[in-house]
Amino acid sequence: GHEQLLKMMEERMMDVEQKLRLVKRLLQDKVNQLKEQLSKNTKADVMVKDLYVENAQLLKALEVTEQRQKTAERKNYLLEEKIANLNRIVKNLASPSFSP
């Protein structure tokens, strides 16, 4: 009885050791998976920060471009008014009322 009990305990111990090795392997796989995910997340975080900076630069460039467009439109409007005024002057100069 004593030897049989000892043998049962030995078998149980081997079974527990085998299960522990399996759990250790699974945990190591999970650790590796999490390390890989952390690495990907870190790279993604850097990319997001870079995109944020680039977006801010593009928004500033867009703002400057829109301001330039407004300035160009104002200048264009003033030029069109000057052209219209010059056309009126030319028309008045060419009208028969100024002929001798």
C-alpha positions as CSV (number, residue, x, y, z in Angstrom):
1,G,0.0,0.0,0.0
2,H,2.8,2.4,0.9
3,E,4.7,1.8,-2.4
4,Q,1.5,2.1,-4.4
5,L,0.7,5.4,-2.7
6,L,4.2,6.6,-3.4
7,K,3.9,5.6,-7.1
8,M,0.6,7.4,-7.4
9,M,2.0,10.6,-5.8
10,E,5.0,10.3,-8.2
11,E,2.7,10.0,-11.2
12,R,0.6,12.9,-10.0
13,M,3.8,15.0,-9.5
14,M,4.9,14.2,-13.1
15,D,1.5,15.2,-14.4
16,V,1.6,18.5,-12.4
17,E,5.1,19.2,-13.8
18,Q,4.0,18.5,-17.3
19,K,1.0,20.8,-16.9
20,L,3.3,23.5,-15.4
21,R,5.6,23.2,-18.4
22,L,2.6,23.6,-20.7
23,V,1.3,26.6,-18.8
24,K,4.8,28.1,-18.8
25,R,5.1,27.7,-22.6
26,L,1.6,29.2,-23.1
27,L,2.5,32.2,-20.8
28,Q,5.8,32.7,-22.7
29,D,3.9,32.7,-26.0
30,K,1.5,35.3,-24.6
31,V,4.4,37.4,-23.3
32,N,6.0,37.3,-26.8
33,Q,2.7,38.2,-28.4
34,L,2.2,41.2,-26.0
35,K,5.8,42.4,-26.6
36,E,5.1,42.3,-30.4
37,Q,1.8,44.2,-29.9
38,L,3.6,46.8,-27.7
39,S,6.2,47.3,-30.5
40,K,3.5,47.7,-33.1
41,N,1.6,50.1,-30.8
42,T,4.7,52.2,-30.2
43,K,5.3,52.4,-34.0
44,A,1.7,53.4,-34.6
45,D,1.9,56.0,-31.8
46,V,4.9,57.6,-33.5
47,M,3.1,57.5,-36.9
48,V,0.0,59.2,-35.3
49,K,2.2,61.9,-33.8
50,D,4.0,62.5,-37.1
51,L,0.6,62.7,-38.9
52,Y,-0.7,65.1,-36.3
53,V,2.3,67.4,-36.9
54,E,2.0,67.0,-40.7
55,N,-1.7,67.8,-40.4
56,A,-1.0,71.0,-38.4
57,Q,1.5,72.1,-41.1
58,L,-0.9,71.4,-43.9
59,L,-3.7,73.3,-42.1
60,K,-1.3,76.3,-41.7
61,A,-0.3,76.1,-45.4
62,L,-4.0,75.9,-46.4
63,E,-4.7,79.0,-44.2
64,V,-1.8,80.9,-45.9
65,T,-3.1,79.8,-49.4
66,E,-6.6,80.8,-48.6
67,Q,-5.4,84.2,-47.4
68,R,-3.4,84.6,-50.6
69,Q,-6.4,83.7,-52.7
70,K,-8.5,86.3,-50.9
71,T,-5.8,88.9,-51.5
72,A,-5.7,88.0,-55.2
73,E,-9.4,88.1,-55.5
74,R,-9.4,91.6,-53.9
75,K,-6.7,92.8,-56.3
76,N,-8.6,91.3,-59.2
77,Y,-11.8,93.1,-58.2
78,L,-9.9,96.4,-58.0
79,L,-8.3,95.8,-61.4
80,E,-11.7,95.1,-62.9
81,E,-13.0,98.3,-61.5
82,K,-10.1,100.2,-62.9
83,I,-10.6,98.6,-66.3
84,A,-14.3,99.5,-66.2
85,N,-13.4,103.1,-65.3
86,L,-10.8,103.3,-68.0
87,N,-13.3,102.0,-70.5
88,R,-15.8,104.7,-69.5
89,I,-13.1,107.3,-69.9
90,V,-12.1,106.0,-73.3
91,K,-15.8,105.9,-74.3
92,N,-16.3,109.4,-73.1
93,L,-13.2,110.6,-75.0
94,A,-14.4,109.0,-78.2
95,S,-18.0,110.2,-77.9
96,P,-19.2,112.9,-80.5
97,S,-19.7,115.5,-77.8
98,F,-16.0,116.1,-77.6
99,S,-15.7,116.5,-81.4
100,P,-15.0,119.9,-82.8
